Amino acid sequence: LARELQAAGAHIVAVKDMAGLLKPNAARALFKALREATDLPIHFHTHDTSGLSAATVLAAVDSGVDAIDAA
């Protein structure tokens, strides 16, 4: 999907975890795959619903996310 978005002219890939349920290992796998698929900037938005957002944010940073905001 990231490749298709880039081919369609997207300027950024945004991942929105509005429920705050993305876990660190899943974030690592997702963002590494996105980084390998595209050179577009990757933005990640999450909430601390589960109490894991700090660990998830660190995993996202380690996996190549360019911008993060959290609530």
N, C-alpha and C positions, 0 to 999 in steps of 0.2 A: 504494500500500500504506500509506503514512503517513497518508493521509486515512482509510482504512478502520480503521487502528489507533486513530486519534483518535476516530472515530465509535463504536468498540467500547468506549471508555472508558480507553484507555491513558493513562498519565501521563507517559511518556517514550518516545523512539525511541532504541534502542541499536544501534550498528553495531559489530560485533566482527570485527576483522581479525586473527584468531588466527594466521594464517600470516605476517603482516607483509609482505604483498606489494602492498598498495594503494599506488599511486604518486601523487605530488602532483597531477597534472592530473586523474586519475580521482577523487581525493578532492574536489577543488574542484568538479567537475561533480556528483558525488553529493550533497555537502552543500548546495550551492546549490539543487539540485532539491528536496531534503528541506525546506530552509528555506522555499522558496516554497510547498510543499505543506501545511505544518503550522506551527502556532505552539507545538507541544510542545517541551520541551527536547530537545536532541539530545546523546547521549553517544557518544563514540568511544573504542574500545579497540584498541590495536595492539601489535605486537612489532617489534623492530628487526632482523628476520631479513635483510632486504635491504640494510640500511645506509641506507635512505631515510626512516626514521621521523621524523627531525627535520624534514625538508622537508615530509613528508606532514602532520605535526601542524601546522606553520605554515599550510599550505594549508587545513586543516580549520578552524583558528581564523579565518582570513580569510574563510571561507565561512559562518560563523555557528554553528559547533559551540559548545555551552554547557559541556561537560565532557569532559575527555580524561584517560585514563590509559594509560601505556605501560610495556612491560617490555623 
